[in-house]
Amino acid sequence: MNNTAPPETSDAARLAAASFRAVHGEAPEGVWAAPGRVNLVGEHTDYSGGYVLPFALPHRTAVAARFRDDTTLTVATLGSDRRIQHAPPMRVPDLTPGTPTGWAAYVAGVAWVLRELGMSRGADLVLAGDVPTGAGLSSSAALECATALALLAGNGHGDPDDDERATIAGWAQRAENEFVGVPTGVLDQTASLCCVGGHVLFLDTGSGRREQVPFDAAATGLTVLVIDTRARHRHSESGYADRRRSIDHAMRLLGTGSLGEFDRPRLPDVLAALPEESRPLVRHVVTENARVLSVVRLLRQGRYADIGSALDASHDSLRDDFRVSSPELDLAVDLVRSAGALGARMTGGGFGGSAIALVPDDARASVESALRRGFRDARLRPPRLFPAVPSPGAGRCAATP
């Protein structure tokens, strides 16, 4: 199945190419782009061998590249203020985890991983994108994956096939875990590289098995509405690492490398073997895995409207058992449920960021109105709202003007 970017060039790619010309005075050799993602269901399960169900967004991060004959890496980015920001030049052989920091660390981390694999060719890179940052929509993974494809091309590699994409996702995850220092699972990078348009990606993170499940909510009169609460989400400043350490500890106590092997009927015995503080976290993971399997079954049957209860239960579990929601996320979910959504949940790592809602088209106006009014009454910034359309994964873009 073709995972590459669509033949039309995204706005992000045009911006990256134009920014490259502004910085270097000539066109780049190529532009590679990777999408953000929404996770329909299956949250905080990917680092314990569980199930996830993401799809790629049309929003992308693009990397315009010109390749060098040395090992120097120069990186610039088009900021949200439309000004070019430059990172200090780096030599690929000299890269070490922790330096540089900030946005450039994600680029340097990918180059560091590829160096360990024998690929050290330098490049001039200029970045631009429209994946909302801090919204829990995987802007960092989009940056990593676009960078990986660009640097791989510079080292003589062509467009990767499906299996190679899964491998590259693991490299990008390693860059985030070991270089940047954020202990994420592999959901985000795999979604960015392996999703295809019009589908959700059913991924068993324990075995690596992937299935593209058709998902066209619009054809059934439904919209997956993204609600960016504008409560900034940062893994490195949140309790994400604490949750991961707790899950790792629970798996050691259970003598397993994957919580995906435990189904819901076994849950009472599993919880009885754990200390009190671990039980809610493991209960969330085991029940969330069951919710993913349930949603996949319903989607295969075309019963899109029936997945709403699983979305609701996922949010409640993330709020009460895993404790990664936030007041803004809970408010958004409560507002849309009351206004006619069939189901809603936070998406992403939590502690802020975005929620999603499954909304009948004839209720969308009232749902959006309720959100804006509710956030105004709570004296919060207006939420950013947009429909999520399953889109293609990362790839090289068509020629840019």
N, C-alpha and C positions, 0 to 999 in steps of 0.2 A: 504494500500500500504506500502511496506517495506521501511522504511527510513534509516535503519541502514547502517553502513559502509560496504564496500565490504569485502568479506571473505579474500582477500589478504591483507597483512599487508603493510601499507604505509611506505615510507622511514622515515617520521616523527616519526612514532611509533617505528621503529627500533632504531632510534637515541635516542628517549626518554627512551626506555628500556635499551639501552647500557649506557646512561648517568646515569640512576638510579643505575645500578650496579657499575659504577665508584664512585658514591657518597656514596652509602650505603652498598656496598659489597655483595649484593644479588639481585635476580630478584624482580621486583615489583609484587604486587598481580594482577595487571591488567593495561592495557593501553587504554585510551579513546582518540579519535581524532575527531576534528571538522574542517570543511573546511572554507576557505575564499569564497568570492562570487563575481560575476560580476552582475551588474544590467543592464539588456538589455535595459530597458527604465522605466521611472517612478522615477525621481530623485527629492528629496526634497518634496515629497508628503506624506511620511509616518507619519509625525508628525502633519498632518492636516486631517487625516481620508481619505486619497486618495488611489490610486492604484499603485502597484509596480509589477515588473516582473523580479525577480532575478533568477539566477541559481548558484548552488554550483560549485566551482572549485575543481580539484583534489589536489590542494595544501592544506596542513593541518597543524594544530597545535595539538600536542599530549601531553597528560599528563599521565605520569607513576606514579602509586600511590601504597602506602602501608598504610594501615589504622591503627590508633593508639587506645589505650584504654583511652586516655586522650583528652583534648581539644586543644592540641598544633598543630599548622600548621607550617610545615617547607616547604620552597619552594626554588628550584634552577632551573636555566634555562641554556640551552646550547646556548651561545651567537653566533653571526655571525662570531666571530673569533675562534669558536670551543673551547672556554674556558667556564668552568662552573662558573656561577655567583650565589651567594647565597643572599637571602634576610634574614634579621634578623628573628628568630623564632617569631611566633605570637600566642597568646592565642585567640581562637575564641570568648569567652565571652567578651574580652577586645577590640575588633575591633570597631573603630569609623571612620566615613567618613573623608578622608583627610590624614590618616596614615595607611599604608605606601603610598608612592607616586611611580611614575614610573611604570614599568611593573608589579611589585608585587601587585599594587593596584587593578588590574583587577581580580586577584585571590582572594585577601582579600575581595573585594566587593561581589563576589559570596558567599563566606563563611559567610559574614555578612548578606546577604539576607536569606540564608538558616537557619542561627541562629534564625532570626526573625520568621521562620516557625517551630522552634522547633528542628532543626538538628544542633548539635554542635560538632559532633565527629571529632577529629583531624585526620591529615594525613600527611605523608611525600610525597611531590609531586616534580617531576622533569619534566621540560617542554622542548620540542624541536619542531621545525616546519620549514616549507618551504613556508609559506604564506609570500609574500614580505611585509615588514613593511613600513609604510609611503607611500604606493602606492595606497591607497584608495580602497583596496580589502578586507577590513574587517578583518584584522589580530587580532584586539582587540576582536571582537565578537567571532572569532574562539577560542581564548584563554578562554573567558568567558564560552562558551558553552561546551568545552571539560572539563573544571574544574567543571562545574555544574554536568555533567554526572558522573564524577569520584566521587565527594563528595556525590552525591545522592546514588550511589552504596555503598559507605562506610557507609551510614546511612540506609542501608537495602532496597533500592528501586531497582527494576529490570529495564529492558529496557523499556522506556516509549513508549506509543502508540502515534498516531498522535496528538490527542487533548492534551495529557500531554506535548508533545513537544512544542506546541504553548504556553502553560502555562509557561514552563521553559524558553522559549524565553523572556517572559515578566519579569521573575525574573532576567535574565541576563541583560536585558535593564535597569531594576531598579538599578542593581549594577553599570552600567556605568553612569547612570544619577545622582544617589544620593550619591554613594560612591566615584567614580572617579571624578564626576562633569562635565561630558560631556553630553549635552542635546540631544542625538541622538534619532531618532525614533526607531521603532521595526523591520525595514526591515532587518538589518544585522543579528540579532540573529535568527529571524524566518527563514531566508534563510539558515543559518548554520545548524539549527536543522531539518527543515521540507522539504528541497529540496530532490528530488530523481534523480537518474541518468537518462539521456536522456530526461529531462523535464525542462521547466521553471515553476516557481511557480507564479501563478496569485493570488495575495493577495490583498483583500480589507481591508485596515487597519482600516477602520471605523467599519465594521461589524465583522471582523476576518475571513470572508469566504475565503477559500483556494481552488484552483483548480490546479491540475498538468496538464500542457499543453505540449503534446509531442513536442520535439524540437531536431531535428537531422539535423543540417545544413550540416554536411559532406555528408549526403546521397544525397543532392541536389547540390553538387559541391561548397559549400561555407564554409568559415572559419570565425569564430568570433575571430579576432586577438586582443589580449590585448597589449596595448602600454603603458608600464610603463615609464613615462617621466623622472623618477628619480628626479623630483621636489618634494621634500618631502611634504607630506600632513599630517597636524596635526589639528584635530578638535579643540583642546583646544587652539591653537595659531592662529586660523583663525576667519573669520567672521561668522562661522556657528551659534554660539549662538545668534548673532545679527539678523540673518535671522529668526531664530526660534521665537525670541521675537516679531519680526515684524509680522510674520504670526499669532501668538497667539493674538496679539493686533487686527489685522484685523478681526479675527474670532469673537472676542468680539464685535467689532463694527457691524458686520453683524448678531450678535445674533445666532451664530451657533457653534456647536462643531466639524463640519466636512465640509471642503471645497469640499469633494466628493459629496455632495448633489447638487452642482451647475454644470450644463452641459454648453457646449460652447454657445448655443443660449442665455443663461441667462447672459453671461459675461458682456455685456454693462451695464446692470442694476446693476450688482454686483460692477463693477468698479466705477460707478457713485456714489455709496453710501460710497466710501472710500476716504480718503485724498490722495493727489497726490503721496506721497512717498510710499504708500502701493500698489498702482495699479500695477506696474510692477511685484511685487512679486506674487500677487494673480493671475495676468494674466498668469504667468508661471505655477502656480499650476493647475489652471483650464484647460489650454490647454494641460498640460502634462498628466493629468488624461485622457483626450480625446485621446491622443496619445497611452497610454497604452491600452485602449479599442480597438483602431484601430489595433494595433499590434496583440493583442490576436485574433481578428477576422481573420486576415490574416494567422496567424499560424495555426489556426484550419482548414483553407482551404488549407494548405500546400503551401501557396504563400510566401515562405521565402524571395525571392529576392525583394519582394515588400515592405518590412518593412524599406528599406534603407532611404526613404524620411522622415519617422517618426524619425529615429535616427538623421538625419541631423537637422530637425526642433527642436528636443529636445536640441541638443547642442547650436543652435543659441539662443534659449530661455534662457538656463542656462547662456550663455555668456552675452546676452543683457538685459534681464529682471531680472533674479535672480542674475546676476553678481557674479558668483562663479567660473568662469573659470580662466585660467592663460595663460600667453604668451606661455608656453611650451605646454599646452593642445591645444590651438588654432593652434599653428604651426603643431602639430601632425595631427589634424583633417584636416587642409588645405592641408597638404602634401598627405594624403591618398586619399582624395577626388580627387585631381588632378591626382593621379597615378592609379585610376581605382576602388577604393572602391565604393560599392553601397550606403554606408551611414556610418557615423561615429559620435561619440559623446564622451564627457567626461563621466566617470562613477564614482560614489561615491560622497562624499561630496564636492569635488572640491578644489580650491586653490592649485592646484598641484595634484599629483597622476597619475592616469591612464586614458586613453581613450580606446575605443573599436572601431573596424571597421569591417563591414561586407564585406568580400573580396571574389570574385570568385577565385577558386583555381588556375586558369590559370593566374591570375594577382598578386598572392601573392608575387612572387619573385620580381616583379617590385615595388610593394607597399613597401616591406621591404627595398629594395635598396633606394627608394626615402626617406624613413624615416631616414635611417642612413646618407645619403648624406645631407639631409636638416638639421639635428641636428648638423652634423659636420660643415656645412657652417655657422650655427648660433653660433658656438663655445660652444655647449652644450655637456654634456656627452651623449654617445650613449644610445638610449632608449633600454629597455629590452623588447623583443618581444616573445610572445608565444601564441599558439592557446588555446582558452577557450573551454573546453569540459564539458557539463553538467554532474555533478558527484553526487554521493550519499551524503546525509547529515551526521550528526555526529552520532557516535556510538562507542561501544566497539570494539577494534581491536582483530583479531585472535591472537593466541599465538605468541609471539615474540621469536626469537632465543636467 
